Amino acid sequence: MTLREAIKLGGTSAFLAKTDINAAESFVLENEEIRYALVANCIVNKDWTPGVVVLTNHRVFFCHANQVLAKAVQIPLTGFLQVGQVSGGMLKRVTISSPAITLTVEGSLSPLAHLQQAVLTAIEEAPAQSPVDLPADVVLEKYTLET
């Protein structure tokens, strides 16, 4: 499944996030399968930003980009400490965390509930996946400006 197809299935709009989506596509590795994705506002270690959350068969990552720089934070599926419950008032949140990073995703109930379930399922299936060499860093950066 492509990233745009996953976002459409996730029930969020790609209209205002084209730069983020294009950048997120560049972070997906050749042998990774996209399982779920959504456009959302996220809090990464207390910093709030809009972007794209992508779940693959090997990791969860959040990507935000501007015209010059794309940044992604990643959590390997084998490195999870916690996948929280969907909570909050009108604006819902779910937290995914590892020892190195805390990612809080904000949005509406249905996409977040689907994200939570998809992450839990992917964690269970992770040991059976073919190995992939994930980047060692938690924070990844790529320059998007072409010279």
WOFEN-V718441 format. One record per backbone hydrogen bond with DSSP energy under -0.5 kcal/mol. NH is the residue of the N-H (numbers start at 1). CO is the residue of the C=O. E is the energy in kcal/mol with one decimal. If there is no record, write none. Layout:
<<NH/CO/E> <NH/CO/E>>
This chain:
<<6/2/-2.2> <7/3/-2.4> <8/4/-2.2> <9/5/-2.6> <10/6/-2.0> <11/7/-0.6> <11/8/-1.1> <12/7/-1.6> <17/14/-1.1> <21/17/-2.8> <22/18/-2.6> <23/19/-2.1> <24/20/-2.7> <25/21/-2.4> <26/22/-1.0> <26/23/-0.6> <27/23/-0.7> <27/24/-1.2> <28/24/-0.7> <28/25/-0.7> <32/29/-1.7> <34/1/-0.5> <35/55/-3.3> <36/55/-1.6> <37/6/-0.7> <38/53/-2.0> <40/38/-0.5> <40/51/-2.2> <41/106/-0.9> <42/49/-3.0> <43/104/-2.8> <44/42/-0.6> <44/47/-3.0> <45/43/-0.6> <45/102/-2.2> <47/44/-1.8> <48/46/-0.5> <49/42/-2.6> <51/40/-1.9> <52/63/-2.5> <53/38/-2.9> <54/52/-0.5> <54/61/-3.3> <55/36/-3.2> <56/54/-0.5> <56/59/-3.1> <57/33/-1.1> <60/75/-2.3> <61/54/-2.7> <62/73/-2.2> <63/52/-2.6> <64/71/-2.5> <66/69/-1.9> <70/142/-3.2> <71/64/-3.0> <72/140/-2.6> <73/62/-2.1> <74/138/-2.3> <75/60/-2.8> <77/58/-2.4> <79/76/-2.0> <80/77/-0.6> <81/97/-2.6> <82/97/-1.6> <84/95/-3.4> <87/93/-2.6> <92/90/-0.6> <92/107/-2.2> <93/87/-2.7> <94/105/-1.8> <96/103/-3.0> <97/82/-2.6> <98/101/-2.7> <99/79/-0.6> <103/96/-2.9> <104/43/-2.8> <104/102/-0.5> <105/94/-3.0> <105/103/-0.6> <106/41/-3.1> <107/92/-2.1> <112/108/-1.7> <113/109/-2.8> <114/110/-2.3> <115/111/-2.3> <116/112/-2.7> <117/113/-2.2> <118/114/-2.6> <119/115/-2.6> <120/116/-2.2> <121/117/-2.4> <122/118/-2.4> <123/119/-2.4> <124/120/-1.7> <125/121/-1.9> <126/122/-1.3> <127/123/-0.5> <128/125/-1.4> <129/126/-1.7> <134/132/-1.2> <140/72/-3.6> <140/138/-0.5> <142/70/-2.2> <144/68/-2.8> <145/68/-1.2>>
